[in-house]
Structures are given as structure tokens and as C-alpha cells.
Amino acid sequence: MRKFLLNFGGLFLCIFGTLSCSRLDIAVNWADTYIVSQVDDYFDLTSQQNKELKESLKKDILKIRQEQFLDWARELRRFNKYILEKNLNEETFHKYFAKALDTTRKLQSYFANTAVKFISTTSPAQLEHFEMTVRKKNVEDQKK
């Protein structure tokens, strides 16, 4: 039943995303909820941890929006210009790909305080739950 609900939910999100013209703001607005649900799967969060983590992530994501989104939009417009003018070559593609990877690395610093604060609130039982979940998922991944 859980698998059916997850599949149905995934299908619904895909359809909804397509109908909304794949707007980035939908993903960003739901990012905190998604991240917290993933963390909960691994750590079995308390309601207080859930609330605090979500609030902290919202602040981190807001800061990213304010500090990074304009730069990202500018870079995407430049990249789109190369594509539209049919000037995209392998060197230009690799340059933009490397820049995207660098941007991803820079995002980690935005979440550092949230991560440290969260880890400091975990109990030994939650850390054991994390270890067991990681092992279980590794076995599942190896079977795939």
C-alpha cells in the first residue's frame, strides 16, 4: 500500500509539475518539506526536531534565493543564448557544467549551521537508526 501511495504521489507531482510549466518556485517552496521527510526517514525525528529543522531549512533556502538566484538566472540566460545562436560547443558546455558543479559545492555552506545544529540534537537511538537505515538502503541498492 505504501509503495502504491508513493508511486501515485510521484505521478501526481510529475503531472502537477508539468502543468505548472516546471516552475522552479514550486520545487524551492517544497524543498524544506522534502528534505525534512528524507532526514526523518534516516533519523526518525522527534516532532520538535522536525519543526526546528524545517524552520532552519526555510531560512537557509531563503538566503540562497536572495543571494544566488539572480546569478543563476543570469548564467542560464547566457547559456540559453549559446544554444539559441547554435554556438554551443563542447568547450562551452564543459565550462557551464563545471560552473554548475561549483555552484552545488557552494550551496553546502548555506546548510552547514543547520546540519551542525541538527546533529547536536540527535540521540544515540537516532544515530543507531541512521546506521541501520543506511545499511539497509545499501543492501537494497546493491540488489538493484
Secondary structure, DSSP 8 states (H G I E B T S, - for coil): -HHHHHHHHHHHHHHHHHHTTT-HHHHHHHHHHHHHHHHHHHH---HHHHHHHHHHHHHHHHHHHHHHHHHHHHHHHHHHHHHHTT---HHHHHHHHHHHHHHHHHHHHHTHHHHHHHHTT--HHHHHHHHHHHHHHHHHHHH-
